[in-house]
């Protein structure tokens, strides 16, 4: 089992990592954050709106599947939101350089780190 701080440190070891946070989607507050170059408080709160919008759409469409992650692709970055399955209402927000790492490995590493998180 890992703390928020330990989980964030593990995620930041991913090649190309820029920043990450763990977010409570009930209120948009960060439970912790690591990295630089972004206003993580603002990004975490804003991504909470995206998280809720997608959940609402899935419910309306009667899609009863768990979201594995959200992927937003920019010209130079990937942004990943990973809902933490065993801690309802929380997600990892992660930003990485496209030229700095491998997306598939990053997704796998985020899942592995989040799996160990305890609050």
C-alpha positions as CSV (number, residue, x, y, z in Angstrom):
1,X,0.0,0.0,0.0
2,X,1.2,3.5,-0.8
3,X,0.4,7.0,0.4
4,X,-0.6,9.9,-1.9
5,X,3.0,11.2,-1.8
6,X,4.5,7.8,-2.6
7,X,2.0,7.3,-5.5
8,X,2.8,10.7,-7.0
9,X,6.5,10.1,-6.7
10,X,6.1,6.7,-8.5
11,X,4.1,8.3,-11.3
12,X,6.6,11.1,-11.8
13,X,9.3,8.5,-12.5
14,X,7.5,7.8,-15.8
15,X,9.6,8.9,-18.8
16,X,8.4,12.2,-20.1
17,X,6.5,13.1,-16.9
18,X,5.7,16.8,-16.5
19,X,3.2,16.9,-13.7
20,X,0.6,14.8,-11.9
21,X,-2.1,15.1,-9.3
22,X,-4.6,12.9,-7.4
23,X,-8.0,14.5,-7.4
24,X,-11.2,14.1,-5.4
25,X,-13.9,14.5,-8.1
26,X,-16.6,15.2,-5.5
27,X,-15.1,18.7,-5.0
28,X,-12.3,19.1,-7.5
29,X,-9.6,19.4,-4.8
30,X,-6.2,17.9,-5.2
31,X,-5.2,15.4,-2.6
32,X,-1.6,15.9,-3.7
33,X,0.5,17.0,-6.7
34,X,4.0,16.8,-8.1
35,X,5.7,18.5,-11.0
36,X,6.0,21.9,-12.6
37,X,4.9,23.9,-15.6
38,X,1.1,23.8,-15.0
39,X,-1.3,25.3,-12.6
40,X,-2.3,21.9,-11.2
41,X,-4.9,23.3,-8.9
42,X,-6.8,24.8,-11.8
43,X,-6.2,21.8,-14.1
44,X,-7.4,19.4,-11.5
45,X,-10.6,21.4,-10.9
46,X,-11.2,21.8,-14.6
47,X,-10.7,18.1,-15.3
48,X,-13.2,17.3,-12.6
49,X,-15.8,18.9,-14.9
50,X,-14.7,16.7,-17.8
51,X,-14.8,13.6,-15.5
52,X,-18.4,14.4,-14.4
53,X,-19.5,15.3,-18.0
54,X,-18.3,11.9,-19.3
55,X,-19.9,10.0,-16.4
56,X,-23.2,11.8,-17.1
57,X,-23.0,11.0,-20.8
58,X,-22.3,7.3,-20.2
59,X,-25.3,7.1,-17.8
60,X,-27.6,8.8,-20.3
61,X,-26.5,6.4,-23.0
62,X,-26.9,3.5,-20.7
63,X,-23.3,2.4,-21.1
64,X,-22.6,0.3,-18.0
65,X,-18.8,-0.1,-18.3
66,X,-16.0,1.3,-16.2
67,X,-13.9,4.0,-17.8
68,X,-10.3,2.8,-17.9
69,X,-8.9,6.3,-18.6
70,X,-9.4,9.5,-20.6
71,X,-6.7,10.5,-23.1
72,X,-6.3,14.0,-24.4
73,X,-3.7,14.4,-27.1
74,X,-2.1,17.8,-27.7
75,X,0.6,18.6,-30.2
76,X,3.4,18.1,-27.7
77,X,1.8,16.4,-24.7
78,X,-0.5,13.7,-23.5
79,X,-3.0,14.3,-20.7
80,X,-4.4,11.3,-19.0
81,X,-7.2,11.1,-16.4
82,X,-7.2,7.7,-14.7
83,X,-10.2,7.0,-12.4
84,X,-8.9,5.0,-9.5
85,X,-11.2,1.9,-9.4
86,X,-10.9,1.1,-5.7
87,X,-11.3,4.6,-4.4
88,X,-14.6,5.9,-5.8
89,X,-14.6,9.5,-6.9
90,X,-10.9,9.9,-7.3
91,X,-8.7,10.1,-10.3
92,X,-5.1,10.6,-11.3
93,X,-4.3,13.5,-13.6
94,X,-1.1,13.0,-15.5
95,X,0.8,15.1,-18.1
96,X,3.7,13.9,-20.2
97,X,5.7,15.1,-23.1
98,X,4.9,13.2,-26.3
99,X,8.6,13.0,-27.3
100,X,9.7,11.9,-23.8
101,X,8.1,8.6,-23.2
102,X,5.8,5.8,-24.4
103,X,2.1,6.3,-23.9
104,X,1.3,2.6,-23.4
105,X,4.0,2.3,-20.7
106,X,2.8,5.5,-19.1
107,X,-0.8,4.2,-18.9
108,X,0.4,0.9,-17.5
109,X,2.6,2.6,-14.9
110,X,-0.2,4.9,-13.8
111,X,-2.5,2.0,-13.3
112,X,0.1,0.1,-11.3
113,X,0.9,3.0,-9.0
114,X,-2.8,3.9,-8.5
115,X,-3.5,0.3,-7.6
116,X,-1.3,0.6,-4.5
117,X,-2.8,3.9,-3.3
118,X,-4.6,4.0,0.1
119,X,-6.2,7.1,1.6
